[in-house]
Amino acid sequence: MALILKPGPETTLLAAQALRAGAVIIFPTETVYGIGCDLRDEPAIRRLFAIKQRPPDMPLMAHCADGAQVTDWVQEIPDRARPLMARFWPGPLALVLKRGPNVPDTAVAGGRTIGIRLVANPVAAELIRHLGAPIAGTSANISSEPATADFRQLSPKLLAQVDIALDAGTAGLGQPSTVLDVTGDPPRLIRAGVVPVAEIEKILGCPVRPV
């Protein structure tokens, strides 16, 4: 059963230390609760997939606390991505970029890209800063079950298998992040979410390819 903690300076540091030691944890974001582990830790990534019952061909997302972490894990940031980052980061827009060589295959299903975003939730951001690396994560739910922004609605089965759960009450908007692939031209919408497509297209000055 997870050690359930209220977010605070000491508990967030404890959770980061647990991540460095291979833990899988549940943490709040500005969208829904996430489940994640250290992006550098392949055994923890495999455990995360098993806990969530996530198909291995579904990549995880890298949750970052600052722009330096982003550049450490991608090959390049295309020019078309920069105005989106300036407008929507930190926040609920994930950009799919070409992965860097240090990204574990397990995290991205062996693919050539990685979904990445800067988190706006202060607890998640502080957790990632303490960790010193991105959190490889996804929504905190068993695959095929709904995600939630309410800690009370998290799956007991999930809580029974993770190491730590940070209980921030109602943590986010209850909607997923928008995911946009900017490796091609025009960019391609992977998942509709909090950030409206119309706002993205206004920044880009062109339409995006639909899902």
Protein Blocks (a to p, Z undefined) as FASTA:
>chain_A
ZZdddddfklmmmmmmmmmnopacddddfkbccddddfklmklmmmmmmmnopafklccd
dddfbfklmmmmcfbdcfklmmmmmmmpgcjddcdddddfklcfklnnopabdcddddfb
lklmmmmmmnopacdddddddehiacdfbfklpcfklmmmmmbdcdehjabnopacdddd
fkbccdddfbgcfbcfklmmmmnopacddZZ
